[in-house]
């Protein structure tokens, strides 16, 4: 189900709680909402739809949608400065630091733990959404 976007910076600045198998419907709502905003958005975290759970969804460089529960960045390499925008935040792009390579541990929708390396654009999008889960706004 497509949800309304959250714009309250106080809500968005709160850390999200661990997702469980009971949050699969919220993960689907997040993905549905991301797809509905595909013209201007490549990633979302659950708090952007008012759900304070560690869930992110994004579309990778190849156009494939992916959902992660409880993502944690285990390792990062090659820092760089960039600018990013966010559907939840008003105003233009903001400066931030990202890493070109990251290693992420997460759970799939069937609660299987995975560890995967990401680079480039995919790594940048994941870092932005994990920041959301941690209550960090750009």
N, CA, C and O atoms as a GROMACS GRO file, in nm:
protein
  552
    1UNK      N    1   0.084  -0.117   0.000
    1UNK     CA    2   0.000   0.000   0.000
    1UNK      C    3   0.089   0.125   0.000
    1UNK      O    4   0.184   0.133   0.077
    2UNK      N    5   0.058   0.218  -0.085
    2UNK     CA    6   0.134   0.342  -0.092
    2UNK      C    7   0.100   0.429   0.029
    2UNK      O    8  -0.017   0.454   0.058
    3UNK      N    9   0.204   0.473   0.099
    3UNK     CA   10   0.187   0.554   0.220
    3UNK      C   11   0.227   0.699   0.196
    3UNK      O   12   0.302   0.730   0.103
    4UNK      N   13   0.177   0.786   0.280
    4UNK     CA   14   0.214   0.928   0.275
    4UNK      C   15   0.356   0.945   0.330
    4UNK      O   16   0.396   0.875   0.422
    5UNK      N   17   0.430   1.038   0.271
    5UNK     CA   18   0.567   1.062   0.316
    5UNK      C   19   0.570   1.145   0.444
    5UNK      O   20   0.491   1.238   0.462
    6UNK      N   21   0.662   1.111   0.531
    6UNK     CA   22   0.684   1.180   0.657
    6UNK      C   23   0.783   1.294   0.635
    6UNK      O   24   0.888   1.274   0.573
    7UNK      N   25   0.751   1.412   0.686
    7UNK     CA   26   0.840   1.527   0.672
    7UNK      C   27   0.882   1.587   0.806
    7UNK      O   28   0.954   1.686   0.810
    8UNK      N   29   0.836   1.529   0.916
    8UNK     CA   30   0.866   1.582   1.049
    8UNK      C   31   1.011   1.551   1.086
    8UNK      O   32   1.044   1.434   1.109
    9UNK      N   33   1.100   1.652   1.093
    9UNK     CA   34   1.241   1.627   1.121
    9UNK      C   35   1.265   1.568   1.261
    9UNK      O   36   1.364   1.498   1.282
   10UNK      N   37   1.177   1.594   1.354
   10UNK     CA   38   1.193   1.536   1.489
   10UNK      C   39   1.170   1.386   1.484
   10UNK      O   40   1.246   1.309   1.542
   11UNK      N   41   1.064   1.343   1.415
   11UNK     CA   42   1.038   1.200   1.398
   11UNK      C   43   1.152   1.134   1.321
   11UNK      O   44   1.202   1.029   1.361
   12UNK      N   45   1.194   1.197   1.212
   12UNK     CA   46   1.299   1.140   1.128
   12UNK      C   47   1.434   1.132   1.198
   12UNK      O   48   1.518   1.050   1.160
   13UNK      N   49   1.456   1.214   1.298
   13UNK     CA   50   1.583   1.215   1.371
   13UNK      C   51   1.591   1.110   1.481
   13UNK      O   52   1.693   1.098   1.548
   14UNK      N   53   1.484   1.034   1.500
   14UNK     CA   54   1.485   0.927   1.600
   14UNK      C   55   1.537   0.798   1.538
   14UNK      O   56   1.507   0.767   1.423
   15UNK      N   57   1.615   0.723   1.616
   15UNK     CA   58   1.666   0.594   1.567
   15UNK      C   59   1.551   0.495   1.552
   15UNK      O   60   1.455   0.495   1.630
   16UNK      N   61   1.564   0.412   1.451
   16UNK     CA   62   1.462   0.310   1.426
   16UNK      C   63   1.492   0.183   1.506
   16UNK      O   64   1.606   0.155   1.541
   17UNK      N   65   1.386   0.108   1.534
   17UNK     CA   66   1.398  -0.018   1.608
   17UNK      C   67   1.422  -0.134   1.513
   17UNK      O   68   1.393  -0.124   1.393
   18UNK      N   69   1.475  -0.241   1.566
   18UNK     CA   70   1.500  -0.363   1.488
   18UNK      C   71   1.369  -0.413   1.424
   18UNK      O   72   1.265  -0.415   1.489
   19UNK      N   73   1.377  -0.451   1.299
   19UNK     CA   74   1.261  -0.508   1.229
   19UNK      C   75   1.252  -0.658   1.258
   19UNK      O   76   1.354  -0.725   1.277
   20UNK      N   77   1.131  -0.709   1.261
   20UNK     CA   78   1.108  -0.852   1.282
   20UNK      C   79   1.020  -0.905   1.169
   20UNK      O   80   0.981  -0.831   1.080
   21UNK      N   81   0.990  -1.034   1.174
   21UNK     CA   82   0.904  -1.093   1.070
   21UNK      C   83   0.765  -1.030   1.072
   21UNK      O   84   0.693  -1.036   0.972
   22UNK      N   85   0.726  -0.970   1.184
   22UNK     CA   86   0.595  -0.903   1.193
   22UNK      C   87   0.592  -0.772   1.113
   22UNK      O   88   0.486  -0.712   1.098
   23UNK      N   89   0.708  -0.728   1.063
   23UNK     CA   90   0.716  -0.602   0.990
   23UNK      C   91   0.721  -0.619   0.838
   23UNK      O   92   0.749  -0.524   0.766
   24UNK      N   93   0.695  -0.739   0.790
   24UNK     CA   94   0.700  -0.766   0.646
   24UNK      C   95   0.598  -0.680   0.571
   24UNK      O   96   0.627  -0.634   0.461
   25UNK      N   97   0.479  -0.660   0.628
   25UNK     CA   98   0.380  -0.574   0.561
   25UNK      C   99   0.432  -0.431   0.548
   25UNK      O  100   0.410  -0.366   0.446
   26UNK      N  101   0.499  -0.382   0.650
   26UNK     CA  102   0.557  -0.248   0.644
   26UNK      C  103   0.665  -0.241   0.536
   26UNK      O  104   0.678  -0.140   0.468
   27UNK      N  105   0.742  -0.349   0.521
   27UNK     CA  106   0.844  -0.354   0.416
   27UNK      C  107   0.780  -0.347   0.278
   27UNK      O  108   0.831  -0.281   0.188
   28UNK      N  109   0.667  -0.415   0.261
   28UNK     CA  110   0.597  -0.410   0.133
   28UNK      C  111   0.539  -0.271   0.108
   28UNK      O  112   0.544  -0.221  -0.004
   29UNK      N  113   0.484  -0.208   0.212
   29UNK     CA  114   0.434  -0.071   0.198
   29UNK      C  115   0.547   0.023   0.156
   29UNK      O  116   0.527   0.112   0.073
   30UNK      N  117   0.665   0.004   0.215
   30UNK     CA  118   0.780   0.088   0.182
   30UNK      C  119   0.816   0.070   0.034
   30UNK      O  120   0.838   0.169  -0.037
   31UNK      N  121   0.822  -0.054  -0.012
   31UNK     CA  122   0.855  -0.080  -0.152
   31UNK      C  123   0.748  -0.022  -0.245
   31UNK      O  124   0.782   0.038  -0.347
   32UNK      N  125   0.621  -0.039  -0.210
   32UNK     CA  126   0.512   0.017  -0.291
   32UNK      C  127   0.524   0.169  -0.301
   32UNK      O  128   0.503   0.227  -0.407
   33UNK      N  129   0.558   0.233  -0.190
   33UNK     CA  130   0.571   0.378  -0.187
   33UNK      C  131   0.691   0.424  -0.268
   33UNK      O  132   0.684   0.524  -0.339
   34UNK      N  133   0.801   0.350  -0.258
   34UNK     CA  134   0.919   0.382  -0.338
   34UNK      C  135   0.887   0.373  -0.487
   34UNK      O  136   0.922   0.463  -0.564
   35UNK      N  137   0.821   0.267  -0.527
   35UNK     CA  138   0.786   0.249  -0.669
   35UNK      C  139   0.693   0.361  -0.715
   35UNK      O  140   0.704   0.408  -0.829
   36UNK      N  141   0.603   0.404  -0.629
   36UNK     CA  142   0.511   0.514  -0.664
   36UNK      C  143   0.587   0.646  -0.685
   36UNK      O  144   0.538   0.734  -0.756
   37UNK      N  145   0.705   0.658  -0.626
   37UNK     CA  146   0.785   0.781  -0.637
   37UNK      C  147   0.909   0.758  -0.723
   37UNK      O  148   1.006   0.833  -0.712
   38UNK      N  149   0.908   0.658  -0.809
   38UNK     CA  150   1.026   0.620  -0.885
   38UNK      C  151   1.081   0.729  -0.976
   38UNK      O  152   1.198   0.727  -1.012
   39UNK      N  153   0.998   0.824  -1.013
   39UNK     CA  154   1.046   0.933  -1.099
   39UNK      C  155   1.144   1.026  -1.027
   39UNK      O  156   1.227   1.089  -1.092
   40UNK      N  157   1.134   1.033  -0.895
   40UNK     CA  158   1.220   1.127  -0.823
   40UNK      C  159   1.289   1.068  -0.702
   40UNK      O  160   1.342   1.142  -0.619
   41UNK      N  161   1.290   0.935  -0.691
   41UNK     CA  162   1.345   0.873  -0.570
   41UNK      C  163   1.403   0.736  -0.603
   41UNK      O  164   1.343   0.659  -0.678
   42UNK      N  165   1.521   0.706  -0.546
   42UNK     CA  166   1.584   0.576  -0.570
   42UNK      C  167   1.595   0.492  -0.443
   42UNK      O  168   1.634   0.376  -0.449
   43UNK      N  169   1.559   0.550  -0.328
   43UNK     CA  170   1.567   0.474  -0.204
   43UNK      C  171   1.483   0.538  -0.096
   43UNK      O  172   1.458   0.658  -0.096
   44UNK      N  173   1.438   0.453  -0.003
   44UNK     CA  174   1.359   0.500   0.111
   44UNK      C  175   1.387   0.413   0.233
   44UNK      O  176   1.421   0.295   0.222
   45UNK      N  177   1.371   0.475   0.348
   45UNK     CA  178   1.376   0.403   0.476
   45UNK      C  179   1.236   0.407   0.536
   45UNK      O  180   1.158   0.497   0.507
   46UNK      N  181   1.204   0.309   0.618
   46UNK     CA  182   1.069   0.296   0.672
   46UNK      C  183   1.024   0.418   0.750
   46UNK      O  184   0.904   0.448   0.752
   47UNK      N  185   1.115   0.489   0.814
   47UNK     CA  186   1.070   0.607   0.889
   47UNK      C  187   1.017   0.716   0.795
   47UNK      O  188   0.944   0.805   0.839
   48UNK      N  189   1.051   0.709   0.668
   48UNK     CA  190   1.000   0.806   0.571
   48UNK      C  191   0.850   0.786   0.544
   48UNK      O  192   0.784   0.875   0.490
   49UNK      N  193   0.798   0.668   0.583
   49UNK     CA  194   0.653   0.644   0.572
   49UNK      C  195   0.589   0.630   0.710
   49UNK      O  196   0.480   0.576   0.725
   50UNK      N  197   0.660   0.680   0.811
   50UNK     CA  198   0.605   0.684   0.946
   50UNK      C  199   0.621   0.556   1.027
   50UNK      O  200   0.556   0.540   1.130
   51UNK      N  201   0.707   0.466   0.982
   51UNK     CA  202   0.731   0.339   1.052
   51UNK      C  203   0.874   0.341   1.105
   51UNK      O  204   0.969   0.342   1.027
   52UNK      N  205   0.889   0.341   1.235
   52UNK     CA  206   1.022   0.352   1.297
   52UNK      C  207   1.085   0.213   1.313
   52UNK      O  208   1.109   0.166   1.424
   53UNK      N  209   1.111   0.149   1.198
   53UNK     CA  210   1.176   0.017   1.195
   53UNK      C  211   1.294   0.023   1.099
   53UNK      O  212   1.294   0.102   1.005
   54UNK      N  213   1.393  -0.061   1.124
   54UNK     CA  214   1.514  -0.065   1.039
   54UNK      C  215   1.484  -0.143   0.911
   54UNK      O  216   1.518  -0.261   0.899
   55UNK      N  217   1.421  -0.076   0.817
   55UNK     CA  218   1.388  -0.135   0.687
   55UNK      C  219   1.422  -0.030   0.581
   55UNK      O  220   1.387   0.087   0.593
   56UNK      N  221   1.492  -0.075   0.475
   56UNK     CA  222   1.518   0.014   0.363
   56UNK      C  223   1.479  -0.056   0.233
   56UNK      O  224   1.479  -0.179   0.226
   57UNK      N  225   1.446   0.023   0.132
   57UNK     CA  226   1.419  -0.029  -0.002
   57UNK      C  227   1.487   0.066  -0.100
   57UNK      O  228   1.491   0.187  -0.078
   58UNK      N  229   1.539   0.010  -0.207
   58UNK     CA  230   1.606   0.094  -0.308
   58UNK      C  231   1.607   0.021  -0.442
   58UNK      O  232   1.583  -0.100  -0.450
   59UNK      N  233   1.634   0.098  -0.544
   59UNK     CA  234   1.650   0.042  -0.678
   59UNK      C  235   1.798   0.053  -0.713
   59UNK      O  236   1.856   0.161  -0.703
   60UNK      N  237   1.859  -0.058  -0.753
   60UNK     CA  238   2.002  -0.055  -0.780
   60UNK      C  239   2.032  -0.002  -0.920
   60UNK      O  240   1.942   0.033  -0.996
   61UNK      N  241   2.160   0.005  -0.952
   61UNK     CA  242   2.203   0.061  -1.081
   61UNK      C  243   2.144  -0.014  -1.201
   61UNK      O  244   2.133   0.043  -1.310
   62UNK      N  245   2.107  -0.139  -1.181
   62UNK     CA  246   2.051  -0.221  -1.289
   62UNK      C  247   1.899  -0.215  -1.296
   62UNK      O  248   1.838  -0.283  -1.377
   63UNK      N  249   1.838  -0.133  -1.209
   63UNK     CA  250   1.693  -0.120  -1.210
   63UNK      C  251   1.620  -0.224  -1.127
   63UNK      O  252   1.497  -0.234  -1.136
   64UNK      N  253   1.692  -0.302  -1.048
   64UNK     CA  254   1.632  -0.405  -0.964
   64UNK      C  255   1.600  -0.348  -0.825
   64UNK      O  256   1.685  -0.283  -0.764
   65UNK      N  257   1.479  -0.372  -0.778
   65UNK     CA  258   1.440  -0.326  -0.644
   65UNK      C  259   1.488  -0.426  -0.540
   65UNK      O  260   1.483  -0.547  -0.560
   66UNK      N  261   1.532  -0.373  -0.426
   66UNK     CA  262   1.582  -0.456  -0.318
   66UNK      C  263   1.532  -0.401  -0.186
   66UNK      O  264   1.528  -0.279  -0.166
   67UNK      N  265   1.494  -0.489  -0.096
   67UNK     CA  266   1.451  -0.451   0.038
   67UNK      C  267   1.543  -0.518   0.139
   67UNK      O  268   1.574  -0.636   0.127
   68UNK      N  269   1.587  -0.442   0.238
   68UNK     CA  270   1.674  -0.494   0.344
   68UNK      C  271   1.611  -0.466   0.479
   68UNK      O  272   1.562  -0.356   0.505
   69UNK      N  273   1.613  -0.565   0.564
   69UNK     CA  274   1.572  -0.548   0.702
   69UNK      C  275   1.698  -0.545   0.788
   69UNK      O  276   1.791  -0.624   0.767
   70UNK      N  277   1.702  -0.454   0.882
   70UNK     CA  278   1.810  -0.442   0.979
   70UNK      C  279   1.948  -0.427   0.915
   70UNK      O  280   2.042  -0.496   0.955
   71UNK      N  281   1.962  -0.340   0.814
   71UNK     CA  282   2.093  -0.324   0.752
   71UNK      C  283   2.192  -0.256   0.846
   71UNK      O  284   2.160  -0.160   0.916
   72UNK      N  285   2.315  -0.308   0.844
   72UNK     CA  286   2.424  -0.251   0.922
   72UNK      C  287   2.546  -0.246   0.831
   72UNK      O  288   2.582  -0.346   0.769
   73UNK      N  289   2.610  -0.132   0.825
   73UNK     CA  290   2.732  -0.120   0.747
   73UNK      C  291   2.848  -0.168   0.833
   73UNK      O  292   2.880  -0.107   0.935
   74UNK      N  293   2.910  -0.276   0.790
   74UNK     CA  294   3.018  -0.338   0.867
   74UNK      C  295   3.153  -0.275   0.836
   74UNK      O  296   3.241  -0.269   0.922
   75UNK      N  297   3.169  -0.229   0.712
   75UNK     CA  298   3.298  -0.176   0.670
   75UNK      C  299   3.275  -0.074   0.560
   75UNK      O  300   3.185  -0.090   0.478
   76UNK      N  301   3.357   0.030   0.558
   76UNK     CA  302   3.350   0.127   0.449
   76UNK      C  303   3.491   0.167   0.408
   76UNK      O  304   3.583   0.169   0.489
   77UNK      N  305   3.506   0.199   0.279
   77UNK     CA  306   3.635   0.235   0.223
   77UNK      C  307   3.620   0.347   0.121
   77UNK      O  308   3.514   0.364   0.061
   78UNK      N  309   3.725   0.423   0.104
   78UNK     CA  310   3.736   0.528   0.004
   78UNK      C  311   3.632   0.639   0.022
   78UNK      O  312   3.536   0.647  -0.054
   79UNK      N  313   3.651   0.724   0.123
   79UNK     CA  314   3.557   0.834   0.147
   79UNK      C  315   3.561   0.938   0.035
   79UNK      O  316   3.664   0.959  -0.030
   80UNK      N  317   3.448   1.003   0.016
   80UNK     CA  318   3.439   1.114  -0.079
   80UNK      C  319   3.327   1.207  -0.034
   80UNK      O  320   3.237   1.166   0.039
   81UNK      N  321   3.334   1.332  -0.077
   81UNK     CA  322   3.231   1.431  -0.047
   81UNK      C  323   3.134   1.439  -0.164
   81UNK      O  324   3.175   1.431  -0.280
   82UNK      N  325   3.006   1.454  -0.134
   82UNK     CA  326   2.904   1.462  -0.237
   82UNK      C  327   2.789   1.548  -0.187
   82UNK      O  328   2.795   1.604  -0.077
   83UNK      N  329   2.684   1.558  -0.267
   83UNK     CA  330   2.561   1.627  -0.228
   83UNK      C  331   2.444   1.534  -0.256
   83UNK      O  332   2.444   1.463  -0.357
   84UNK      N  333   2.346   1.536  -0.167
   84UNK     CA  334   2.228   1.451  -0.183
   84UNK      C  335   2.102   1.530  -0.148
   84UNK      O  336   2.104   1.626  -0.071
   85UNK      N  337   1.993   1.486  -0.207
   85UNK     CA  338   1.860   1.538  -0.174
   85UNK      C  339   1.781   1.425  -0.108
   85UNK      O  340   1.822   1.309  -0.110
   86UNK      N  341   1.667   1.462  -0.050
   86UNK     CA  342   1.582   1.364   0.017
   86UNK      C  343   1.437   1.407   0.005
   86UNK      O  344   1.405   1.524   0.026
   87UNK      N  345   1.350   1.313  -0.028
   87UNK     CA  346   1.207   1.345  -0.039
   87UNK      C  347   1.147   1.392   0.093
   87UNK      O  348   1.049   1.467   0.095
   88UNK      N  349   1.206   1.347   0.203
   88UNK     CA  350   1.152   1.384   0.334
   88UNK      C  351   1.196   1.521   0.382
   88UNK      O  352   1.137   1.577   0.474
   89UNK      N  353   1.300   1.575   0.321
   89UNK     CA  354   1.355   1.702   0.367
   89UNK      C  355   1.333   1.810   0.263
   89UNK      O  356   1.360   1.789   0.144
   90UNK      N  357   1.286   1.923   0.307
   90UNK     CA  358   1.264   2.036   0.218
   90UNK      C  359   1.396   2.103   0.186
   90UNK      O  360   1.492   2.091   0.262
   91UNK      N  361   1.401   2.171   0.075
   91UNK     CA  362   1.523   2.240   0.035
   91UNK      C  363   1.599   2.158  -0.067
   91UNK      O  364   1.559   2.048  -0.103
   92UNK      N  365   1.708   2.214  -0.111
   92UNK     CA  366   1.788   2.150  -0.214
   92UNK      C  367   1.887   2.050  -0.159
   92UNK      O  368   1.880   2.009  -0.043
   93UNK      N  369   1.979   2.010  -0.245
   93UNK     CA  370   2.081   1.913  -0.204
   93UNK      C  371   2.165   1.963  -0.088
   93UNK      O  372   2.186   2.083  -0.071
   94UNK      N  373   2.212   1.868  -0.007
   94UNK     CA  374   2.296   1.899   0.108
   94UNK      C  375   2.427   1.822   0.097
   94UNK      O  376   2.431   1.711   0.043
   95UNK      N  377   2.533   1.881   0.148
   95UNK     CA  378   2.664   1.817   0.144
   95UNK      C  379   2.671   1.704   0.246
   95UNK      O  380   2.615   1.714   0.355
   96UNK      N  381   2.741   1.597   0.209
   96UNK     CA  382   2.762   1.486   0.302
   96UNK      C  383   2.885   1.407   0.259
   96UNK      O  384   2.936   1.424   0.149
   97UNK      N  385   2.932   1.320   0.348
   97UNK     CA  386   3.044   1.232   0.319
   97UNK      C  387   2.990   1.091   0.299
   97UNK      O  388   2.907   1.043   0.376
   98UNK      N  389   3.038   1.026   0.195
   98UNK     CA  390   3.001   0.887   0.165
   98UNK      C  391   3.128   0.807   0.138
   98UNK      O  392   3.238   0.862   0.131
   99UNK      N  393   3.110   0.677   0.122
   99UNK     CA  394   3.220   0.586   0.094
   99UNK      C  395   3.190   0.509  -0.034
   99UNK      O  396   3.076   0.469  -0.059
  100UNK      N  397   3.293   0.490  -0.116
  100UNK     CA  398   3.273   0.423  -0.244
  100UNK      C  399   3.246   0.274  -0.231
  100UNK      O  400   3.178   0.216  -0.315
  101UNK      N  401   3.300   0.212  -0.126
  101UNK     CA  402   3.281   0.068  -0.105
  101UNK      C  403   3.229   0.045   0.036
  101UNK      O  404   3.280   0.102   0.133
  102UNK      N  405   3.126  -0.038   0.047
  102UNK     CA  406   3.074  -0.074   0.180
  102UNK      C  407   3.044  -0.224   0.185
  102UNK      O  408   3.018  -0.288   0.083
  103UNK      N  409   3.050  -0.277   0.306
  103UNK     CA  410   3.007  -0.414   0.332
  103UNK      C  411   2.887  -0.405   0.424
  103UNK      O  412   2.895  -0.344   0.531
  104UNK      N  413   2.776  -0.466   0.385
  104UNK     CA  414   2.650  -0.454   0.459
  104UNK      C  415   2.601  -0.591   0.504
  104UNK      O  416   2.600  -0.687   0.428
  105UNK      N  417   2.561  -0.597   0.631
  105UNK     CA  418   2.490  -0.715   0.681
  105UNK      C  419   2.344  -0.676   0.692
  105UNK      O  420   2.312  -0.569   0.743
  106UNK      N  421   2.255  -0.763   0.645
  106UNK     CA  422   2.112  -0.734   0.648
  106UNK      C  423   2.034  -0.865   0.650
  106UNK      O  424   2.092  -0.973   0.639
  107UNK      N  425   1.904  -0.853   0.664
  107UNK     CA  426   1.816  -0.970   0.656
  107UNK      C  427   1.723  -0.953   0.537
  107UNK      O  428   1.678  -0.843   0.506
  108UNK      N  429   1.695  -1.065   0.473
  108UNK     CA  430   1.602  -1.066   0.362
  108UNK      C  431   1.459  -1.067   0.418
  108UNK      O  432   1.439  -1.071   0.539
  109UNK      N  433   1.361  -1.061   0.329
  109UNK     CA  434   1.222  -1.063   0.374
  109UNK      C  435   1.182  -1.194   0.441
  109UNK      O  436   1.083  -1.199   0.513
  110UNK      N  437   1.259  -1.301   0.417
  110UNK     CA  438   1.233  -1.427   0.489
  110UNK      C  439   1.329  -1.444   0.608
  110UNK      O  440   1.351  -1.555   0.657
  111UNK      N  441   1.385  -1.330   0.652
  111UNK     CA  442   1.467  -1.320   0.774
  111UNK      C  443   1.598  -1.398   0.765
  111UNK      O  444   1.653  -1.437   0.868
  112UNK      N  445   1.649  -1.420   0.645
  112UNK     CA  446   1.779  -1.482   0.626
  112UNK      C  447   1.886  -1.374   0.630
  112UNK      O  448   1.874  -1.271   0.563
  113UNK      N  449   1.992  -1.396   0.709
  113UNK     CA  450   2.100  -1.299   0.719
  113UNK      C  451   2.194  -1.312   0.600
  113UNK      O  452   2.233  -1.422   0.561
  114UNK      N  453   2.228  -1.198   0.545
  114UNK     CA  454   2.319  -1.192   0.430
  114UNK      C  455   2.425  -1.086   0.457
  114UNK      O  456   2.402  -0.990   0.531
  115UNK      N  457   2.541  -1.103   0.395
  115UNK     CA  458   2.647  -1.003   0.396
  115UNK      C  459   2.687  -0.983   0.251
  115UNK      O  460   2.716  -1.080   0.180
  116UNK      N  461   2.688  -0.858   0.207
  116UNK     CA  462   2.717  -0.830   0.066
  116UNK      C  463   2.796  -0.700   0.055
  116UNK      O  464   2.777  -0.608   0.133
  117UNK      N  465   2.884  -0.695  -0.043
  117UNK     CA  466   2.960  -0.574  -0.074
  117UNK      C  467   2.887  -0.494  -0.180
  117UNK      O  468   2.829  -0.550  -0.273
  118UNK      N  469   2.891  -0.362  -0.167
  118UNK     CA  470   2.831  -0.271  -0.264
  118UNK      C  471   2.932  -0.163  -0.296
  118UNK      O  472   3.015  -0.126  -0.212
  119UNK      N  473   2.925  -0.112  -0.418
  119UNK     CA  474   3.015  -0.005  -0.461
  119UNK      C  475   2.936   0.103  -0.534
  119UNK      O  476   2.821   0.083  -0.573
  120UNK      N  477   3.001   0.218  -0.550
  120UNK     CA  478   2.946   0.325  -0.633
  120UNK      C  479   2.810   0.375  -0.588
  120UNK      O  480   2.784   0.399  -0.470
  121UNK      N  481   2.723   0.391  -0.689
  121UNK     CA  482   2.590   0.448  -0.667
  121UNK      C  483   2.510   0.366  -0.565
  121UNK      O  484   2.449   0.423  -0.475
  122UNK      N  485   2.511   0.233  -0.579
  122UNK     CA  486   2.435   0.149  -0.487
  122UNK      C  487   2.483   0.170  -0.344
  122UNK      O  488   2.402   0.178  -0.251
  123UNK      N  489   2.614   0.180  -0.325
  123UNK     CA  490   2.669   0.204  -0.191
  123UNK      C  491   2.622   0.338  -0.136
  123UNK      O  492   2.590   0.349  -0.018
  124UNK      N  493   2.620   0.439  -0.221
  124UNK     CA  494   2.577   0.572  -0.176
  124UNK      C  495   2.432   0.571  -0.132
  124UNK      O  496   2.398   0.627  -0.027
  125UNK      N  497   2.345   0.509  -0.210
  125UNK     CA  498   2.202   0.504  -0.176
  125UNK      C  499   2.182   0.429  -0.044
  125UNK      O  500   2.107   0.475   0.042
  126UNK      N  501   2.248   0.316  -0.028
  126UNK     CA  502   2.234   0.237   0.095
  126UNK      C  503   2.280   0.319   0.215
  126UNK      O  504   2.213   0.318   0.319
  127UNK      N  505   2.391   0.390   0.203
  127UNK     CA  506   2.440   0.471   0.315
  127UNK      C  507   2.338   0.578   0.354
  127UNK      O  508   2.316   0.602   0.473
  128UNK      N  509   2.277   0.641   0.255
  128UNK     CA  510   2.175   0.743   0.283
  128UNK      C  511   2.059   0.683   0.362
  128UNK      O  512   2.013   0.742   0.459
  129UNK      N  513   2.012   0.565   0.318
  129UNK     CA  514   1.896   0.503   0.384
  129UNK      C  515   1.932   0.448   0.522
  129UNK      O  516   1.851   0.454   0.614
  130UNK      N  517   2.052   0.393   0.537
  130UNK     CA  518   2.095   0.346   0.670
  130UNK      C  519   2.107   0.465   0.765
  130UNK      O  520   2.074   0.453   0.883
  131UNK      N  521   2.154   0.579   0.714
  131UNK     CA  522   2.154   0.700   0.798
  131UNK      C  523   2.014   0.730   0.849
  131UNK      O  524   1.996   0.761   0.967
  132UNK      N  525   1.912   0.720   0.762
  132UNK     CA  526   1.775   0.739   0.806
  132UNK      C  527   1.741   0.647   0.923
  132UNK      O  528   1.683   0.690   1.022
  133UNK      N  529   1.778   0.519   0.910
  133UNK     CA  530   1.750   0.423   1.018
  133UNK      C  531   1.817   0.462   1.149
  133UNK      O  532   1.766   0.434   1.257
  134UNK      N  533   1.932   0.529   1.137
  134UNK     CA  534   2.007   0.571   1.255
  134UNK      C  535   1.968   0.710   1.304
  134UNK      O  536   2.028   0.762   1.398
  135UNK      N  537   1.866   0.770   1.241
  135UNK     CA  538   1.820   0.902   1.283
  135UNK      C  539   1.910   1.015   1.235
  135UNK      O  540   1.903   1.126   1.287
  136UNK      N  541   1.993   0.987   1.135
  136UNK     CA  542   2.085   1.088   1.080
  136UNK      C  543   2.023   1.149   0.956
  136UNK      O  544   1.991   1.078   0.861
  137UNK      N  545   2.006   1.280   0.958
  137UNK     CA  546   1.953   1.352   0.842
  137UNK      C  547   2.067   1.422   0.772
  137UNK      O  548   2.156   1.477   0.837
  138UNK      N  549   2.066   1.421   0.640
  138UNK     CA  550   2.172   1.490   0.566
  138UNK      C  551   2.154   1.640   0.577
  138UNK      O  552   2.232   1.716   0.521
   0.00000   0.00000   0.00000
